[in-house]
Amino acid sequence: MHTTIVKKASSAPSEVLELSYATSEHHPYWSILYHATEISKTILDEWDSNLSKDTISEMLWRADKIKVARKNI
């Protein structure tokens, strides 16, 4: 059951990413939505394994992108 819930949750970020691609950079929240969703997707994809240093580094880079976007709103 646990795996089924994670698989179900994993489909949501894909749909949110589609929204972020469709709005592109034309919406002021685009970058926040995109990077937050990519972080969520990574976490769900790696749910049953350990996050590598590279993966954590990428998530931190995305978090920095979110901070910059927040300042620009």
PyMOL Python script that loads the backbone (N, CA, C, O; Angstrom):
from pymol import cmd

cmd.read_pdbstr("""\
ATOM      1  N   MET A   1       0.823  -1.199   0.000  1.00  0.00           N
ATOM      2  CA  MET A   1       0.000   0.000   0.000  1.00  0.00           C
ATOM      3  C   MET A   1       0.866   1.262   0.000  1.00  0.00           C
ATOM      4  O   MET A   1       0.551   2.224  -0.700  1.00  0.00           O
ATOM      5  N   HIS A   2       1.939   1.268   0.767  1.00  0.00           N
ATOM      6  CA  HIS A   2       2.839   2.424   0.837  1.00  0.00           C
ATOM      7  C   HIS A   2       3.354   2.804  -0.551  1.00  0.00           C
ATOM      8  O   HIS A   2       3.352   3.978  -0.923  1.00  0.00           O
ATOM      9  N   THR A   3       3.793   1.807  -1.308  1.00  0.00           N
ATOM     10  CA  THR A   3       4.319   2.070  -2.646  1.00  0.00           C
ATOM     11  C   THR A   3       3.238   2.643  -3.548  1.00  0.00           C
ATOM     12  O   THR A   3       3.515   3.528  -4.357  1.00  0.00           O
ATOM     13  N   THR A   4       2.019   2.155  -3.423  1.00  0.00           N
ATOM     14  CA  THR A   4       0.912   2.651  -4.240  1.00  0.00           C
ATOM     15  C   THR A   4       0.649   4.126  -3.962  1.00  0.00           C
ATOM     16  O   THR A   4       0.388   4.892  -4.890  1.00  0.00           O
ATOM     17  N   ILE A   5       0.714   4.530  -2.706  1.00  0.00           N
ATOM     18  CA  ILE A   5       0.485   5.929  -2.345  1.00  0.00           C
ATOM     19  C   ILE A   5       1.582   6.809  -2.932  1.00  0.00           C
ATOM     20  O   ILE A   5       1.299   7.890  -3.447  1.00  0.00           O
ATOM     21  N   VAL A   6       2.818   6.359  -2.859  1.00  0.00           N
ATOM     22  CA  VAL A   6       3.931   7.129  -3.418  1.00  0.00           C
ATOM     23  C   VAL A   6       3.787   7.237  -4.930  1.00  0.00           C
ATOM     24  O   VAL A   6       4.012   8.308  -5.494  1.00  0.00           O
ATOM     25  N   LYS A   7       3.412   6.140  -5.598  1.00  0.00           N
ATOM     26  CA  LYS A   7       3.210   6.184  -7.052  1.00  0.00           C
ATOM     27  C   LYS A   7       2.093   7.150  -7.416  1.00  0.00           C
ATOM     28  O   LYS A   7       2.216   7.904  -8.381  1.00  0.00           O
ATOM     29  N   LYS A   8       1.022   7.135  -6.664  1.00  0.00           N
ATOM     30  CA  LYS A   8      -0.094   8.047  -6.926  1.00  0.00           C
ATOM     31  C   LYS A   8       0.353   9.497  -6.737  1.00  0.00           C
ATOM     32  O   LYS A   8       0.033  10.364  -7.550  1.00  0.00           O
ATOM     33  N   ALA A   9       1.087   9.748  -5.669  1.00  0.00           N
ATOM     34  CA  ALA A   9       1.581  11.103  -5.406  1.00  0.00           C
ATOM     35  C   ALA A   9       2.566  11.548  -6.480  1.00  0.00           C
ATOM     36  O   ALA A   9       2.647  12.738  -6.785  1.00  0.00           O
ATOM     37  N   SER A  10       3.307  10.619  -7.053  1.00  0.00           N
ATOM     38  CA  SER A  10       4.302  10.947  -8.077  1.00  0.00           C
ATOM     39  C   SER A  10       3.681  11.458  -9.364  1.00  0.00           C
ATOM     40  O   SER A  10       4.339  12.158 -10.134  1.00  0.00           O
ATOM     41  N   SER A  11       2.432  11.122  -9.605  1.00  0.00           N
ATOM     42  CA  SER A  11       1.793  11.593 -10.837  1.00  0.00           C
ATOM     43  C   SER A  11       1.440  13.082 -10.760  1.00  0.00           C
ATOM     44  O   SER A  11       1.388  13.760 -11.786  1.00  0.00           O
ATOM     45  N   ALA A  12       1.202  13.583  -9.569  1.00  0.00           N
ATOM     46  CA  ALA A  12       0.809  14.984  -9.408  1.00  0.00           C
ATOM     47  C   ALA A  12       1.895  15.960  -9.854  1.00  0.00           C
ATOM     48  O   ALA A  12       1.588  16.897 -10.591  1.00  0.00           O
ATOM     49  N   PRO A  13       3.151  15.783  -9.441  1.00  0.00           N
ATOM     50  CA  PRO A  13       4.169  16.739  -9.895  1.00  0.00           C
ATOM     51  C   PRO A  13       4.301  16.797 -11.420  1.00  0.00           C
ATOM     52  O   PRO A  13       4.583  17.858 -11.976  1.00  0.00           O
ATOM     53  N   SER A  14       4.102  15.685 -12.084  1.00  0.00           N
ATOM     54  CA  SER A  14       4.183  15.695 -13.546  1.00  0.00           C
ATOM     55  C   SER A  14       3.128  16.615 -14.141  1.00  0.00           C
ATOM     56  O   SER A  14       3.397  17.333 -15.104  1.00  0.00           O
ATOM     57  N   GLU A  15       1.936  16.594 -13.574  1.00  0.00           N
ATOM     58  CA  GLU A  15       0.864  17.463 -14.074  1.00  0.00           C
ATOM     59  C   GLU A  15       1.142  18.931 -13.735  1.00  0.00           C
ATOM     60  O   GLU A  15       0.853  19.821 -14.534  1.00  0.00           O
ATOM     61  N   VAL A  16       1.699  19.176 -12.558  1.00  0.00           N
ATOM     62  CA  VAL A  16       2.040  20.550 -12.186  1.00  0.00           C
ATOM     63  C   VAL A  16       3.171  21.068 -13.072  1.00  0.00           C
ATOM     64  O   VAL A  16       3.181  22.241 -13.447  1.00  0.00           O
ATOM     65  N   LEU A  17       4.122  20.197 -13.407  1.00  0.00           N
ATOM     66  CA  LEU A  17       5.202  20.606 -14.317  1.00  0.00           C
ATOM     67  C   LEU A  17       4.636  20.993 -15.677  1.00  0.00           C
ATOM     68  O   LEU A  17       5.116  21.939 -16.301  1.00  0.00           O
ATOM     69  N   GLU A  18       3.618  20.269 -16.142  1.00  0.00           N
ATOM     70  CA  GLU A  18       2.974  20.624 -17.415  1.00  0.00           C
ATOM     71  C   GLU A  18       2.414  22.044 -17.348  1.00  0.00           C
ATOM     72  O   GLU A  18       2.528  22.810 -18.305  1.00  0.00           O
ATOM     73  N   LEU A  19       1.809  22.387 -16.215  1.00  0.00           N
ATOM     74  CA  LEU A  19       1.290  23.744 -16.028  1.00  0.00           C
ATOM     75  C   LEU A  19       2.429  24.759 -16.068  1.00  0.00           C
ATOM     76  O   LEU A  19       2.309  25.809 -16.699  1.00  0.00           O
ATOM     77  N   SER A  20       3.517  24.447 -15.400  1.00  0.00           N
ATOM     78  CA  SER A  20       4.636  25.403 -15.382  1.00  0.00           C
ATOM     79  C   SER A  20       5.242  25.559 -16.768  1.00  0.00           C
ATOM     80  O   SER A  20       5.671  26.655 -17.131  1.00  0.00           O
ATOM     81  N   TYR A  21       5.286  24.480 -17.553  1.00  0.00           N
ATOM     82  CA  TYR A  21       5.796  24.583 -18.927  1.00  0.00           C
ATOM     83  C   TYR A  21       4.855  25.439 -19.773  1.00  0.00           C
ATOM     84  O   TYR A  21       5.305  26.228 -20.604  1.00  0.00           O
ATOM     85  N   ALA A  22       3.555  25.281 -19.560  1.00  0.00           N
ATOM     86  CA  ALA A  22       2.562  26.014 -20.356  1.00  0.00           C
ATOM     87  C   ALA A  22       2.593  27.510 -20.051  1.00  0.00           C
ATOM     88  O   ALA A  22       2.404  28.332 -20.948  1.00  0.00           O
ATOM     89  N   THR A  23       2.830  27.862 -18.797  1.00  0.00           N
ATOM     90  CA  THR A  23       2.855  29.282 -18.441  1.00  0.00           C
ATOM     91  C   THR A  23       4.206  29.894 -18.742  1.00  0.00           C
ATOM     92  O   THR A  23       4.327  31.105 -18.925  1.00  0.00           O
ATOM     93  N   SER A  24       5.216  29.050 -18.792  1.00  0.00           N
ATOM     94  CA  SER A  24       6.581  29.475 -19.069  1.00  0.00           C
ATOM     95  C   SER A  24       6.949  30.645 -18.176  1.00  0.00           C
ATOM     96  O   SER A  24       6.494  30.728 -17.035  1.00  0.00           O
ATOM     97  N   GLU A  25       7.748  31.524 -18.676  1.00  0.00           N
ATOM     98  CA  GLU A  25       8.215  32.638 -17.853  1.00  0.00           C
ATOM     99  C   GLU A  25       7.283  33.840 -17.928  1.00  0.00           C
ATOM    100  O   GLU A  25       7.660  34.945 -17.539  1.00  0.00           O
ATOM    101  N   HIS A  26       6.069  33.628 -18.427  1.00  0.00           N
ATOM    102  CA  HIS A  26       5.125  34.738 -18.577  1.00  0.00           C
ATOM    103  C   HIS A  26       4.393  35.054 -17.279  1.00  0.00           C
ATOM    104  O   HIS A  26       3.750  36.097 -17.168  1.00  0.00           O
ATOM    105  N   HIS A  27       4.484  34.172 -16.313  1.00  0.00           N
ATOM    106  CA  HIS A  27       3.793  34.382 -15.044  1.00  0.00           C
ATOM    107  C   HIS A  27       4.832  34.625 -13.949  1.00  0.00           C
ATOM    108  O   HIS A  27       5.868  33.960 -13.921  1.00  0.00           O
ATOM    109  N   PRO A  28       4.565  35.565 -13.054  1.00  0.00           N
ATOM    110  CA  PRO A  28       5.565  35.890 -12.035  1.00  0.00           C
ATOM    111  C   PRO A  28       5.876  34.732 -11.081  1.00  0.00           C
ATOM    112  O   PRO A  28       6.947  34.719 -10.474  1.00  0.00           O
ATOM    113  N   TYR A  29       4.978  33.773 -10.937  1.00  0.00           N
ATOM    114  CA  TYR A  29       5.203  32.652 -10.020  1.00  0.00           C
ATOM    115  C   TYR A  29       5.806  31.439 -10.716  1.00  0.00           C
ATOM    116  O   TYR A  29       6.041  30.414 -10.076  1.00  0.00           O
ATOM    117  N   TRP A  30       6.056  31.540 -12.006  1.00  0.00           N
ATOM    118  CA  TRP A  30       6.528  30.394 -12.792  1.00  0.00           C
ATOM    119  C   TRP A  30       7.739  29.724 -12.166  1.00  0.00           C
ATOM    120  O   TRP A  30       7.736  28.507 -11.981  1.00  0.00           O
ATOM    121  N   SER A  31       8.751  30.470 -11.843  1.00  0.00           N
ATOM    122  CA  SER A  31       9.996  29.900 -11.342  1.00  0.00           C
ATOM    123  C   SER A  31       9.787  29.196 -10.001  1.00  0.00           C
ATOM    124  O   SER A  31      10.356  28.132  -9.759  1.00  0.00           O
ATOM    125  N   ILE A  32       8.981  29.785  -9.146  1.00  0.00           N
ATOM    126  CA  ILE A  32       8.700  29.163  -7.851  1.00  0.00           C
ATOM    127  C   ILE A  32       7.981  27.837  -8.056  1.00  0.00           C
ATOM    128  O   ILE A  32       8.362  26.819  -7.477  1.00  0.00           O
ATOM    129  N   LEU A  33       6.944  27.853  -8.879  1.00  0.00           N
ATOM    130  CA  LEU A  33       6.188  26.633  -9.159  1.00  0.00           C
ATOM    131  C   LEU A  33       7.076  25.558  -9.769  1.00  0.00           C
ATOM    132  O   LEU A  33       7.049  24.404  -9.343  1.00  0.00           O
ATOM    133  N   TYR A  34       7.851  25.937 -10.753  1.00  0.00           N
ATOM    134  CA  TYR A  34       8.694  24.982 -11.464  1.00  0.00           C
ATOM    135  C   TYR A  34       9.727  24.333 -10.533  1.00  0.00           C
ATOM    136  O   TYR A  34       9.824  23.107 -10.469  1.00  0.00           O
ATOM    137  N   HIS A  35      10.484  25.144  -9.827  1.00  0.00           N
ATOM    138  CA  HIS A  35      11.557  24.601  -8.998  1.00  0.00           C
ATOM    139  C   HIS A  35      11.016  23.843  -7.779  1.00  0.00           C
ATOM    140  O   HIS A  35      11.577  22.817  -7.394  1.00  0.00           O
ATOM    141  N   ALA A  36       9.945  24.334  -7.175  1.00  0.00           N
ATOM    142  CA  ALA A  36       9.345  23.623  -6.040  1.00  0.00           C
ATOM    143  C   ALA A  36       8.809  22.258  -6.490  1.00  0.00           C
ATOM    144  O   ALA A  36       8.933  21.268  -5.769  1.00  0.00           O
ATOM    145  N   THR A  37       8.224  22.218  -7.664  1.00  0.00           N
ATOM    146  CA  THR A  37       7.701  20.957  -8.185  1.00  0.00           C
ATOM    147  C   THR A  37       8.828  19.992  -8.518  1.00  0.00           C
ATOM    148  O   THR A  37       8.713  18.793  -8.264  1.00  0.00           O
ATOM    149  N   GLU A  38       9.908  20.501  -9.080  1.00  0.00           N
ATOM    150  CA  GLU A  38      11.054  19.634  -9.373  1.00  0.00           C
ATOM    151  C   GLU A  38      11.633  19.049  -8.080  1.00  0.00           C
ATOM    152  O   GLU A  38      12.030  17.883  -8.050  1.00  0.00           O
ATOM    153  N   ILE A  39      11.682  19.849  -7.018  1.00  0.00           N
ATOM    154  CA  ILE A  39      12.153  19.335  -5.730  1.00  0.00           C
ATOM    155  C   ILE A  39      11.209  18.239  -5.241  1.00  0.00           C
ATOM    156  O   ILE A  39      11.657  17.174  -4.815  1.00  0.00           O
ATOM    157  N   SER A  40       9.913  18.498  -5.303  1.00  0.00           N
ATOM    158  CA  SER A  40       8.928  17.498  -4.870  1.00  0.00           C
ATOM    159  C   SER A  40       9.028  16.224  -5.687  1.00  0.00           C
ATOM    160  O   SER A  40       8.962  15.124  -5.139  1.00  0.00           O
ATOM    161  N   LYS A  41       9.186  16.364  -6.982  1.00  0.00           N
ATOM    162  CA  LYS A  41       9.292  15.206  -7.864  1.00  0.00           C
ATOM    163  C   LYS A  41      10.533  14.385  -7.527  1.00  0.00           C
ATOM    164  O   LYS A  41      10.475  13.156  -7.497  1.00  0.00           O
ATOM    165  N   THR A  42      11.637  15.048  -7.279  1.00  0.00           N
ATOM    166  CA  THR A  42      12.870  14.356  -6.917  1.00  0.00           C
ATOM    167  C   THR A  42      12.684  13.567  -5.625  1.00  0.00           C
ATOM    168  O   THR A  42      13.088  12.407  -5.534  1.00  0.00           O
ATOM    169  N   ILE A  43      12.076  14.197  -4.636  1.00  0.00           N
ATOM    170  CA  ILE A  43      11.855  13.519  -3.361  1.00  0.00           C
ATOM    171  C   ILE A  43      10.983  12.282  -3.555  1.00  0.00           C
ATOM    172  O   ILE A  43      11.285  11.217  -3.017  1.00  0.00           O
ATOM    173  N   LEU A  44       9.915  12.418  -4.314  1.00  0.00           N
ATOM    174  CA  LEU A  44       9.030  11.266  -4.542  1.00  0.00           C
ATOM    175  C   LEU A  44       9.716  10.182  -5.357  1.00  0.00           C
ATOM    176  O   LEU A  44       9.534   8.995  -5.087  1.00  0.00           O
ATOM    177  N   ASP A  45      10.499  10.577  -6.351  1.00  0.00           N
ATOM    178  CA  ASP A  45      11.219   9.588  -7.168  1.00  0.00           C
ATOM    179  C   ASP A  45      12.231   8.804  -6.341  1.00  0.00           C
ATOM    180  O   ASP A  45      12.483   7.630  -6.612  1.00  0.00           O
ATOM    181  N   GLU A  46      12.805   9.444  -5.344  1.00  0.00           N
ATOM    182  CA  GLU A  46      13.841   8.825  -4.519  1.00  0.00           C
ATOM    183  C   GLU A  46      13.307   8.363  -3.161  1.00  0.00           C
ATOM    184  O   GLU A  46      14.087   8.085  -2.251  1.00  0.00           O
ATOM    185  N   TRP A  47      11.992   8.280  -3.023  1.00  0.00           N
ATOM    186  CA  TRP A  47      11.334   8.008  -1.750  1.00  0.00           C
ATOM    187  C   TRP A  47      11.908   6.803  -1.004  1.00  0.00           C
ATOM    188  O   TRP A  47      12.106   6.858   0.210  1.00  0.00           O
ATOM    189  N   ASP A  48      12.171   5.734  -1.720  1.00  0.00           N
ATOM    190  CA  ASP A  48      12.644   4.505  -1.086  1.00  0.00           C
ATOM    191  C   ASP A  48      14.154   4.313  -1.177  1.00  0.00           C
ATOM    192  O   ASP A  48      14.651   3.202  -0.990  1.00  0.00           O
ATOM    193  N   SER A  49      14.881   5.378  -1.462  1.00  0.00           N
ATOM    194  CA  SER A  49      16.334   5.275  -1.523  1.00  0.00           C
ATOM    195  C   SER A  49      16.953   6.497  -0.849  1.00  0.00           C
ATOM    196  O   SER A  49      16.249   7.418  -0.436  1.00  0.00           O
ATOM    197  N   ASN A  50      18.251   6.488  -0.747  1.00  0.00           N
ATOM    198  CA  ASN A  50      18.961   7.609  -0.141  1.00  0.00           C
ATOM    199  C   ASN A  50      19.245   8.673  -1.191  1.00  0.00           C
ATOM    200  O   ASN A  50      19.563   8.363  -2.339  1.00  0.00           O
ATOM    201  N   LEU A  51      19.127   9.921  -0.784  1.00  0.00           N
ATOM    202  CA  LEU A  51      19.452  11.021  -1.691  1.00  0.00           C
ATOM    203  C   LEU A  51      20.966  11.150  -1.791  1.00  0.00           C
ATOM    204  O   LEU A  51      21.662  11.185  -0.776  1.00  0.00           O
ATOM    205  N   SER A  52      21.468  11.219  -3.007  1.00  0.00           N
ATOM    206  CA  SER A  52      22.908  11.381  -3.214  1.00  0.00           C
ATOM    207  C   SER A  52      23.300  12.833  -2.924  1.00  0.00           C
ATOM    208  O   SER A  52      22.449  13.720  -2.862  1.00  0.00           O
ATOM    209  N   LYS A  53      24.581  13.049  -2.752  1.00  0.00           N
ATOM    210  CA  LYS A  53      25.069  14.420  -2.548  1.00  0.00           C
ATOM    211  C   LYS A  53      24.727  15.305  -3.734  1.00  0.00           C
ATOM    212  O   LYS A  53      24.380  16.473  -3.563  1.00  0.00           O
ATOM    213  N   ASP A  54      24.823  14.747  -4.945  1.00  0.00           N
ATOM    214  CA  ASP A  54      24.486  15.518  -6.152  1.00  0.00           C
ATOM    215  C   ASP A  54      23.008  15.892  -6.167  1.00  0.00           C
ATOM    216  O   ASP A  54      22.651  17.008  -6.544  1.00  0.00           O
ATOM    217  N   THR A  55      22.162  14.973  -5.762  1.00  0.00           N
ATOM    218  CA  THR A  55      20.720  15.242  -5.740  1.00  0.00           C
ATOM    219  C   THR A  55      20.399  16.315  -4.711  1.00  0.00           C
ATOM    220  O   THR A  55      19.615  17.225  -4.981  1.00  0.00           O
ATOM    221  N   ILE A  56      20.992  16.210  -3.554  1.00  0.00           N
ATOM    222  CA  ILE A  56      20.779  17.225  -2.512  1.00  0.00           C
ATOM    223  C   ILE A  56      21.303  18.579  -2.983  1.00  0.00           C
ATOM    224  O   ILE A  56      20.668  19.609  -2.754  1.00  0.00           O
ATOM    225  N   SER A  57      22.444  18.576  -3.632  1.00  0.00           N
ATOM    226  CA  SER A  57      23.012  19.812  -4.164  1.00  0.00           C
ATOM    227  C   SER A  57      22.075  20.456  -5.185  1.00  0.00           C
ATOM    228  O   SER A  57      21.881  21.671  -5.185  1.00  0.00           O
ATOM    229  N   GLU A  58      21.502  19.630  -6.049  1.00  0.00           N
ATOM    230  CA  GLU A  58      20.555  20.162  -7.042  1.00  0.00           C
ATOM    231  C   GLU A  58      19.311  20.733  -6.362  1.00  0.00           C
ATOM    232  O   GLU A  58      18.807  21.778  -6.773  1.00  0.00           O
ATOM    233  N   MET A  59      18.822  20.064  -5.341  1.00  0.00           N
ATOM    234  CA  MET A  59      17.643  20.569  -4.635  1.00  0.00           C
ATOM    235  C   MET A  59      17.964  21.893  -3.938  1.00  0.00           C
ATOM    236  O   MET A  59      17.129  22.796  -3.920  1.00  0.00           O
ATOM    237  N   LEU A  60      19.151  22.015  -3.370  1.00  0.00           N
ATOM    238  CA  LEU A  60      19.550  23.280  -2.740  1.00  0.00           C
ATOM    239  C   LEU A  60      19.682  24.393  -3.774  1.00  0.00           C
ATOM    240  O   LEU A  60      19.325  25.540  -3.506  1.00  0.00           O
ATOM    241  N   TRP A  61      20.197  24.053  -4.955  1.00  0.00           N
ATOM    242  CA  TRP A  61      20.292  25.035  -6.044  1.00  0.00           C
ATOM    243  C   TRP A  61      18.892  25.512  -6.428  1.00  0.00           C
ATOM    244  O   TRP A  61      18.668  26.704  -6.638  1.00  0.00           O
ATOM    245  N   ARG A  62      17.957  24.572  -6.517  1.00  0.00           N
ATOM    246  CA  ARG A  62      16.573  24.944  -6.845  1.00  0.00           C
ATOM    247  C   ARG A  62      15.949  25.804  -5.740  1.00  0.00           C
ATOM    248  O   ARG A  62      15.193  26.734  -6.020  1.00  0.00           O
ATOM    249  N   ALA A  63      16.271  25.487  -4.491  1.00  0.00           N
ATOM    250  CA  ALA A  63      15.765  26.297  -3.379  1.00  0.00           C
ATOM    251  C   ALA A  63      16.292  27.724  -3.483  1.00  0.00           C
ATOM    252  O   ALA A  63      15.565  28.676  -3.199  1.00  0.00           O
ATOM    253  N   ASP A  64      17.542  27.878  -3.885  1.00  0.00           N
ATOM    254  CA  ASP A  64      18.105  29.221  -4.096  1.00  0.00           C
ATOM    255  C   ASP A  64      17.365  29.947  -5.216  1.00  0.00           C
ATOM    256  O   ASP A  64      17.113  31.148  -5.118  1.00  0.00           O
ATOM    257  N   LYS A  65      17.016  29.221  -6.284  1.00  0.00           N
ATOM    258  CA  LYS A  65      16.251  29.817  -7.391  1.00  0.00           C
ATOM    259  C   LYS A  65      14.888  30.308  -6.894  1.00  0.00           C
ATOM    260  O   LYS A  65      14.397  31.348  -7.334  1.00  0.00           O
ATOM    261  N   ILE A  66      14.287  29.555  -5.980  1.00  0.00           N
ATOM    262  CA  ILE A  66      12.998  29.954  -5.412  1.00  0.00           C
ATOM    263  C   ILE A  66      13.161  31.236  -4.597  1.00  0.00           C
ATOM    264  O   ILE A  66      12.321  32.132  -4.676  1.00  0.00           O
ATOM    265  N   LYS A  67      14.232  31.324  -3.820  1.00  0.00           N
ATOM    266  CA  LYS A  67      14.487  32.531  -3.026  1.00  0.00           C
ATOM    267  C   LYS A  67      14.649  33.752  -3.920  1.00  0.00           C
ATOM    268  O   LYS A  67      14.118  34.821  -3.621  1.00  0.00           O
ATOM    269  N   VAL A  68      15.382  33.593  -5.015  1.00  0.00           N
ATOM    270  CA  VAL A  68      15.584  34.715  -5.946  1.00  0.00           C
ATOM    271  C   VAL A  68      14.237  35.123  -6.569  1.00  0.00           C
ATOM    272  O   VAL A  68      13.923  36.309  -6.669  1.00  0.00           O
ATOM    273  N   ALA A  69      13.466  34.138  -6.977  1.00  0.00           N
ATOM    274  CA  ALA A  69      12.161  34.424  -7.597  1.00  0.00           C
ATOM    275  C   ALA A  69      11.238  35.142  -6.612  1.00  0.00           C
ATOM    276  O   ALA A  69      10.507  36.059  -6.986  1.00  0.00           O
ATOM    277  N   ARG A  70      11.282  34.716  -5.361  1.00  0.00           N
ATOM    278  CA  ARG A  70      10.440  35.345  -4.335  1.00  0.00           C
ATOM    279  C   ARG A  70      10.790  36.817  -4.176  1.00  0.00           C
ATOM    280  O   ARG A  70       9.910  37.663  -4.017  1.00  0.00           O
ATOM    281  N   LYS A  71      12.070  37.111  -4.219  1.00  0.00           N
ATOM    282  CA  LYS A  71      12.519  38.500  -4.098  1.00  0.00           C
ATOM    283  C   LYS A  71      12.080  39.346  -5.281  1.00  0.00           C
ATOM    284  O   LYS A  71      11.884  40.554  -5.150  1.00  0.00           O
ATOM    285  N   ASN A  72      11.927  38.711  -6.434  1.00  0.00           N
ATOM    286  CA  ASN A  72      11.561  39.439  -7.660  1.00  0.00           C
ATOM    287  C   ASN A  72      10.058  39.649  -7.822  1.00  0.00           C
ATOM    288  O   ASN A  72       9.618  40.310  -8.763  1.00  0.00           O
ATOM    289  N   ILE A  73       9.282  39.092  -6.917  1.00  0.00           N
ATOM    290  CA  ILE A  73       7.815  39.240  -7.029  1.00  0.00           C
ATOM    291  C   ILE A  73       7.395  40.569  -6.432  1.00  0.00           C
ATOM    292  O   ILE A  73       6.208  40.893  -6.422  1.00  0.00           O
TER     293      ILE A  73
END
""", "prot")
cmd.dss("prot")
cmd.show_as("cartoon", "prot")
cmd.util.cbc("prot")
cmd.orient("prot")
